[in-house]
Amino acid sequence: MSEYSQLFRILDKSFLSPSQEWMIESKGAHKPQKVQLDKTGRRNIVSALYRFDLDVTEFLPFFNQSDESPEGLRKFCDYVLLVDLNGKPYVFLIEMKRGASADAEKQLKASQTFMEYIYSSAERLHEDFGDEPFNRNNIVTRKVKLKECKSSKLLTKGRGTIDKTQEFITFNSVGIFPIARFLD
């Protein structure tokens, strides 16, 4: 069983995004930011889009929710996208931003910590209960700051290449997230 399949078994299905084709961020008084997942450019892309939104569903009940809670304790990115490409697992941590993205990296780091806990759980299930082997080193993680861009004219410079070696990848989007461009 692949790491993708194991993560899919571990994460509760109630956190699957209602739309598996669109990421929608509708906080504040602004018009919702909508970004479509685009799988063109590669065959055999399998994906699962998760939405962990503390404003909708509590998923960190063991953390302090009072005013005495340490700042940043309950931060999380907007979406987690699991992708399998011919047996190669990818985890995309995606934070959608309209303007300033000062907090985006903090939210992505917090989400990485959450995913490390999920990986540890998968490893423990194998070690303690004989579940399928799980190797976190097989997983490619991409932390993406998805910035809204109103004009496609701003995207022409450096359009074909995404520097996947960066810890945090900033991607300007006019409503499309081209998954294939983020894969190896």
C-alpha positions as CSV (number, residue, x, y, z in Angstrom):
1,M,0.0,0.0,0.0
2,S,1.4,3.4,-1.0
3,E,2.0,6.3,1.5
4,Y,-0.7,8.2,-0.3
5,S,-3.2,5.4,0.4
6,Q,-2.2,5.2,4.0
7,L,-2.6,8.9,4.5
8,F,-6.0,8.7,2.9
9,R,-7.0,5.9,5.3
10,I,-5.7,7.9,8.3
11,L,-7.2,11.4,7.6
12,D,-11.0,11.6,8.4
13,K,-13.1,11.8,5.3
14,S,-15.2,14.5,6.9
15,F,-12.4,16.9,6.2
16,L,-12.4,16.2,2.5
17,S,-13.2,19.5,0.7
18,P,-16.8,19.6,-0.6
19,S,-15.3,20.4,-4.0
20,Q,-12.4,18.3,-5.2
21,E,-11.9,20.6,-8.1
22,W,-11.9,24.1,-6.5
23,M,-10.1,25.7,-3.6
24,I,-12.3,28.5,-2.2
25,E,-11.3,31.0,0.4
26,S,-14.1,33.3,1.5
27,K,-13.0,35.0,4.7
28,G,-13.7,38.6,5.3
29,A,-15.9,41.0,3.2
30,H,-14.0,40.3,-0.1
31,K,-15.4,38.3,-3.0
32,P,-14.3,34.7,-2.5
33,Q,-10.9,33.7,-3.9
34,K,-11.5,30.7,-6.2
35,V,-8.7,28.5,-7.6
36,Q,-9.3,25.5,-9.8
37,L,-7.1,22.4,-9.5
38,D,-5.7,21.7,-13.0
39,K,-4.4,18.1,-13.6
40,T,-3.5,18.6,-17.2
41,G,0.1,18.0,-18.3
42,R,0.5,14.6,-16.5
43,R,-1.5,11.4,-16.7
44,N,-2.4,9.3,-13.7
45,I,-2.7,12.1,-11.2
46,V,-4.8,10.9,-8.3
47,S,-5.6,13.5,-5.6
48,A,-7.6,14.2,-2.4
49,L,-8.2,17.8,-1.3
50,Y,-8.6,18.4,2.4
51,R,-9.9,21.5,4.1
52,F,-9.1,22.0,7.8
53,D,-10.9,25.1,8.8
54,L,-11.1,25.9,12.5
55,D,-14.0,28.3,11.8
56,V,-16.1,25.5,10.5
57,T,-15.0,22.3,12.3
58,E,-12.8,21.8,15.4
59,F,-9.9,19.5,14.6
60,L,-7.4,20.6,17.3
61,P,-9.6,20.0,20.4
62,F,-6.6,19.2,22.6
63,F,-5.1,22.7,22.2
64,N,-6.0,25.5,24.5
65,Q,-8.8,27.6,22.9
66,S,-8.9,30.3,25.5
67,D,-7.4,33.8,25.5
68,E,-4.4,32.4,27.3
69,S,-3.5,30.2,24.4
70,P,-0.1,30.9,23.0
71,E,-0.2,33.0,19.8
72,G,0.0,30.9,16.7
73,L,-0.8,27.6,18.4
74,R,-3.9,27.0,16.4
75,K,-2.6,28.2,13.0
76,F,-3.1,26.0,9.9
77,C,-3.0,26.3,6.2
78,D,-6.1,26.6,4.0
79,Y,-5.8,23.3,2.2
80,V,-3.9,20.0,2.2
81,L,-3.7,18.3,-1.2
82,L,-2.6,14.7,-1.3
83,V,-1.3,13.7,-4.7
84,D,-0.2,10.3,-6.1
85,L,1.6,10.2,-9.4
86,N,2.4,6.6,-10.4
87,G,3.1,5.6,-6.8
88,K,5.1,8.8,-5.9
89,P,3.3,10.6,-3.0
90,Y,3.2,14.4,-2.7
91,V,1.7,16.5,0.1
92,F,0.9,20.1,-0.8
93,L,0.3,22.5,2.1
94,I,-1.5,25.4,0.5
95,E,-2.1,28.8,2.0
96,M,-4.3,31.2,-0.1
97,K,-3.5,34.9,0.2
98,R,-4.9,38.0,-1.4
99,G,-2.5,40.6,-0.3
100,A,0.2,40.5,2.3
101,S,1.4,37.0,3.1
102,A,3.4,37.7,6.3
103,D,1.6,34.9,8.3
104,A,1.6,32.4,5.4
105,E,4.9,30.8,6.3
106,K,3.9,30.4,9.9
107,Q,0.7,28.7,8.9
108,L,2.6,26.4,6.5
109,K,5.1,25.5,9.2
110,A,2.3,24.7,11.7
111,S,0.7,22.5,9.0
112,Q,4.0,20.7,8.4
113,T,4.1,19.9,12.1
114,F,0.6,18.5,11.9
115,M,1.5,16.3,8.9
116,E,4.6,15.0,10.8
117,Y,2.3,13.8,13.5
118,I,0.2,12.0,10.9
119,Y,3.4,10.4,9.5
120,S,4.5,9.3,13.0
121,S,1.0,7.8,13.5
122,A,1.4,5.8,10.3
123,E,4.8,4.6,11.3
124,R,3.5,3.6,14.8
125,L,0.6,1.6,13.3
126,H,3.2,-0.4,11.4
127,E,5.6,-0.9,14.3
128,D,3.0,-1.6,17.0
129,F,0.1,-3.2,15.1
130,G,1.7,-4.7,12.0
131,D,0.0,-2.3,9.6
132,E,1.5,-1.6,6.2
133,P,5.0,-0.1,6.2
134,F,5.2,3.6,5.9
135,N,8.2,5.6,4.8
136,R,7.9,9.4,5.2
137,N,11.1,9.8,3.1
138,N,9.1,8.8,0.0
139,I,6.8,11.8,0.4
140,V,7.6,15.0,-1.4
141,T,6.2,18.0,0.5
142,R,5.5,21.4,-1.1
143,K,4.6,24.4,1.0
144,V,2.8,26.8,-1.4
145,K,1.8,30.4,-0.8
146,L,-1.0,30.8,-3.4
147,K,-1.3,34.5,-4.1
148,E,-4.2,35.9,-6.0
149,C,-3.2,37.7,-9.2
150,K,-5.8,39.6,-11.1
151,S,-4.1,39.9,-14.4
152,S,-2.5,37.1,-16.4
153,K,-0.1,39.7,-17.8
154,L,1.8,39.6,-14.6
155,L,2.4,35.8,-14.9
156,T,4.4,35.8,-18.2
157,K,7.8,36.3,-16.6
158,G,9.2,32.9,-15.5
159,R,6.0,31.2,-16.3
160,G,7.3,27.8,-17.1
161,T,9.5,27.1,-14.1
162,I,8.7,26.7,-10.5
163,D,11.7,26.5,-8.1
164,K,10.8,23.4,-6.2
165,T,13.9,23.6,-4.1
166,Q,12.6,26.5,-2.0
167,E,11.1,25.7,1.4
168,F,8.2,28.0,0.6
169,I,7.0,28.4,-3.0
170,T,5.1,31.5,-3.9
171,F,2.8,31.0,-6.8
172,N,0.8,33.8,-8.4
173,S,-2.5,32.5,-9.7
174,V,-5.3,33.9,-11.8
175,G,-7.6,31.1,-10.6
176,I,-5.7,28.0,-11.7
177,F,-3.4,25.7,-9.7
178,P,-1.5,23.6,-12.2
179,I,-0.6,20.5,-10.2
180,A,1.7,19.0,-12.9
181,R,4.1,22.0,-12.7
182,F,4.8,21.3,-9.0
183,L,5.6,17.6,-9.6
184,D,9.1,16.2,-10.3
